[in-house]
Amino acid sequence: MTPAPNPRLAPTATAQPEASYLAPHPAPLTTTPPQPASAPTHTGSGMLTGGAHHDLAVVLFAVIVLVTLGITLWAGRRGQAAEDFYTGGRGFTSLQNGFALSGDYLSAASFLGVTGLIALYGYDGVLYSIGFLVAWLVVLMLVAELVRNAGRYTLADVLALRMRQRPVRAAAGTAGVVVTLLYLIAQMVGAGSLVALLLGTDSGLAKTLTIIGVGALMIIYVTVGGMRATTWIQIVKAGLLLTGAALLTVLVLVRFHGDPSALMRAAARNSGVGRAYLEPGLKYGASAVSRLDLFSLGLALVLGTAGLPHILSRFYTVPTARAARRSTMWAIGLIGGFYLMAIVLGLGATAVIGAKTVRAANPAGNTAVPLLALDLGGGMGSTGGVVLFALISAVAFATILAVVAGLTLASSAAFAHDLYARAWRRPGGREVTERQEVMAARVAAVAIGATAIVLSLFAQQLNVAFLVGLAFAAAASANLPTLLYTLFWRRFTTRGVVWSVYGGLVPAVLLVVFSPVVSGTPAALFPGVDFHWFPLENPGLVSIPMGFLAGWIGTVTSSEVADADRYAELEVRSLTGAGAA
């Protein structure tokens, strides 16, 4: 069962989860809406085949790599203890951590993919982006302070305060590694596609070398610099991203004399679909199934953020719960400002260069922002256009390096701190020392990085769009129910934790396997076969309630009685910070 085509728009690419806009697109468009007479006359993909701006982009890429390696070497000399490796010594201010949180969250897909979606689909693109901002309200209200007070390094630390250590850490650690690895693979495949796209080549060798290079860099960042290096890289990246977006936003508004109405009218005129561009339904109004899919994806995005391991680990890098809350508020402001600018950039791309040109360069809209920068700087062949294109391309590359570093650190922490040092330790056996645990985390970073490289190389020719949506859905289905039950349900038991984790994680994976993103459609992972029976592309609508339900069933059927004293201790600690690390 697949959604019916939307009669308001010619066939286009299927909607993708956030970072999946950077995945290889399965096929070009078969038809394109007619352009009005006043539409711009750029040459589409030909705009990306020039050499000067690509050469400058390569130079700036190299500068970014050298700067981030310098930060890593500086940070690596500042401390080798577990607290330094996992949390950066808890010495970051709320403003610094707010920038790092926004850097962790705003991937290249936010900068290029979401902006491209707005450029192609107008109102529906804006609607799609709302979930990423709303998600932070859940983090602010339910997670930030409580997790900072109750935990030490990972999510499993919070759960283990009132539950039996080994089964809880085994389940939570496994879920943490799976979620971050899914996210990591999608980012690295996206890195190969993005760099090849920005350098104007379809070479498989360029994509392969990019994936290997990004993987090697992220291993160095984590093993040498730990959380301190990763945080400073995130701060630098967030500053570059916001500055680049602000610069382009100002240039777009200047082009239209500061009149948003004129910008919107020009965007509608050059979209090829007229007023429908500014109205809902252009992308998601085709059928009841497509509307359910949007709701399912939105649910996963809104709830999944609060369960992403690399986001939760950020709250341990500040000294107090108050700082954690303030850093979340800074992140909301920075991320909200970015998405407001993304709206202007998406509309600006359509208004200035036209939807036809955006689609011709890349059917998913990935190159809307670089094309816009090229035009705003003076066009093809101009010095301003070359410089601005190269700067924006370098910013996009910096976002990839920062995000993969944060993901690698989160997965290595889950492995070393939860699985190796505690879940797999024999009862009564010798305890793992802090030094051994940090060494295990570094080895895990190498192993996870190597695994991600290999899987990404295998997946680079495939449609990996489902990976990021699955990561968000898995986090919302497995981690968030477990966390909320632990913090707020007095009767919750160890069996409830284990059942909630696996009861959300396993259905999320299985439903995607039997969904249209794997088989049964031209854009599927295996387009030549059809074994799908689940109609939605994102499983969140089903798997998230299953995670909550499994946790409840596991608790009410358990013979174990929840320890009231340990729950009271957790409650006091999470609300007041008494006894917090």
Disulfide bonds with the S-S distance in Angstrom:
none
